Amino acid sequence: MIIWILIILIGGFFVSRMIPVKGITNITVQEAKNKRKDKHVQFIDVRTPGEFNGYNSKPFKNIPLSNLPAKLNTLDINKEIVVICQSGMRSAKASKILKKHGFNKAYNVKGGMSAWR
C-alpha cells in the first residue's frame, strides 16, 4: 500500500512539473527575438553566471534565479520582461515570481537558450 502511495505522489510531482504555470505567458524564441529591437522591453537570463558566460545573447542581462527576489527593484514594473534560462523551467519559475510581485507583462521563452541557438 505504501509503495502505491509513493508511486502516485512521485507521478503527481512529475505531472505537476509538466503543466504550465497559471498566469505565465509562454512565447517562442522567434517572438522573443522579434522583441529585441523594442527599447521598452527588459530581457533577463536567470541561468547561473557560469552558464551565462558560456553562451549568452544580447540584450539579455544575467540575474540568476536565486538572486531574482533581491534584484526586483532593479527592474521596471511597467515594462515587458522577457525571461530565459537553459530549457524554460527556471525562467517559468522566475516569471511566476515576477507575476507575484506585480510584473504583469512577464514572458517565458519556451525552450530557453537550448532553442535559441
Contacts in CASP RR format, 6 or more apart in sequence:
PFRMAT RR
TARGET T0000
AUTHOR 0000-0000-0000
METHOD contacts of the structure
MODEL  1
MIIWILIILIGGFFVSRMIPVKGITNITVQEAKNKRKDKHVQFIDVRTPG
EFNGYNSKPFKNIPLSNLPAKLNTLDINKEIVVICQSGMRSAKASKILKK
HGFNKAYNVKGGMSAWR
17 89 0 8 1.000
20 26 0 8 1.000
20 92 0 8 1.000
21 92 0 8 1.000
21 93 0 8 1.000
21 95 0 8 1.000
21 96 0 8 1.000
23 99 0 8 1.000
24 92 0 8 1.000
24 95 0 8 1.000
24 96 0 8 1.000
24 99 0 8 1.000
24 106 0 8 1.000
24 108 0 8 1.000
25 95 0 8 1.000
25 106 0 8 1.000
25 107 0 8 1.000
25 108 0 8 1.000
26 92 0 8 1.000
26 107 0 8 1.000
26 108 0 8 1.000
26 109 0 8 1.000
26 110 0 8 1.000
27 82 0 8 1.000
27 107 0 8 1.000
27 108 0 8 1.000
27 109 0 8 1.000
27 110 0 8 1.000
28 109 0 8 1.000
28 110 0 8 1.000
29 109 0 8 1.000
29 110 0 8 1.000
29 111 0 8 1.000
29 112 0 8 1.000
29 115 0 8 1.000
29 116 0 8 1.000
31 107 0 8 1.000
32 43 0 8 1.000
32 82 0 8 1.000
32 84 0 8 1.000
32 107 0 8 1.000
32 109 0 8 1.000
32 116 0 8 1.000
35 41 0 8 1.000
35 43 0 8 1.000
35 80 0 8 1.000
35 82 0 8 1.000
36 43 0 8 1.000
36 58 0 8 1.000
36 59 0 8 1.000
38 80 0 8 1.000
40 79 0 8 1.000
40 80 0 8 1.000
41 79 0 8 1.000
41 80 0 8 1.000
41 81 0 8 1.000
41 82 0 8 1.000
42 61 0 8 1.000
42 75 0 8 1.000
42 76 0 8 1.000
42 79 0 8 1.000
42 80 0 8 1.000
42 81 0 8 1.000
42 82 0 8 1.000
43 59 0 8 1.000
43 60 0 8 1.000
43 61 0 8 1.000
43 81 0 8 1.000
43 82 0 8 1.000
43 84 0 8 1.000
44 60 0 8 1.000
44 61 0 8 1.000
44 62 0 8 1.000
44 63 0 8 1.000
44 68 0 8 1.000
44 75 0 8 1.000
44 81 0 8 1.000
44 82 0 8 1.000
44 83 0 8 1.000
44 84 0 8 1.000
44 94 0 8 1.000
45 52 0 8 1.000
45 56 0 8 1.000
45 60 0 8 1.000
45 61 0 8 1.000
45 62 0 8 1.000
45 63 0 8 1.000
45 83 0 8 1.000
45 84 0 8 1.000
45 85 0 8 1.000
45 113 0 8 1.000
46 63 0 8 1.000
46 64 0 8 1.000
46 65 0 8 1.000
46 68 0 8 1.000
46 83 0 8 1.000
46 84 0 8 1.000
46 85 0 8 1.000
46 90 0 8 1.000
46 91 0 8 1.000
46 93 0 8 1.000
46 94 0 8 1.000
47 62 0 8 1.000
47 64 0 8 1.000
47 65 0 8 1.000
47 84 0 8 1.000
47 85 0 8 1.000
47 86 0 8 1.000
47 90 0 8 1.000
47 113 0 8 1.000
48 64 0 8 1.000
49 62 0 8 1.000
49 64 0 8 1.000
51 86 0 8 1.000
51 113 0 8 1.000
52 60 0 8 1.000
52 62 0 8 1.000
55 113 0 8 1.000
55 117 0 8 1.000
56 62 0 8 1.000
56 113 0 8 1.000
57 113 0 8 1.000
57 116 0 8 1.000
60 84 0 8 1.000
63 71 0 8 1.000
63 74 0 8 1.000
65 85 0 8 1.000
65 90 0 8 1.000
65 93 0 8 1.000
65 94 0 8 1.000
68 94 0 8 1.000
68 97 0 8 1.000
68 98 0 8 1.000
69 97 0 8 1.000
72 98 0 8 1.000
72 101 0 8 1.000
75 81 0 8 1.000
75 98 0 8 1.000
75 103 0 8 1.000
77 101 0 8 1.000
77 102 0 8 1.000
77 103 0 8 1.000
79 105 0 8 1.000
80 105 0 8 1.000
80 106 0 8 1.000
80 107 0 8 1.000
81 98 0 8 1.000
81 103 0 8 1.000
81 105 0 8 1.000
81 106 0 8 1.000
81 107 0 8 1.000
82 107 0 8 1.000
82 109 0 8 1.000
83 91 0 8 1.000
83 94 0 8 1.000
83 95 0 8 1.000
83 98 0 8 1.000
83 106 0 8 1.000
83 107 0 8 1.000
83 108 0 8 1.000
83 109 0 8 1.000
84 91 0 8 1.000
84 109 0 8 1.000
84 112 0 8 1.000
84 113 0 8 1.000
84 116 0 8 1.000
85 91 0 8 1.000
85 94 0 8 1.000
85 112 0 8 1.000
85 113 0 8 1.000
86 112 0 8 1.000
86 113 0 8 1.000
86 114 0 8 1.000
87 111 0 8 1.000
87 112 0 8 1.000
87 113 0 8 1.000
87 114 0 8 1.000
88 108 0 8 1.000
88 109 0 8 1.000
88 110 0 8 1.000
88 111 0 8 1.000
88 112 0 8 1.000
91 108 0 8 1.000
91 109 0 8 1.000
91 112 0 8 1.000
92 108 0 8 1.000
94 106 0 8 1.000
94 108 0 8 1.000
95 106 0 8 1.000
95 107 0 8 1.000
95 108 0 8 1.000
98 106 0 8 1.000
99 106 0 8 1.000
109 115 0 8 1.000
109 116 0 8 1.000
END
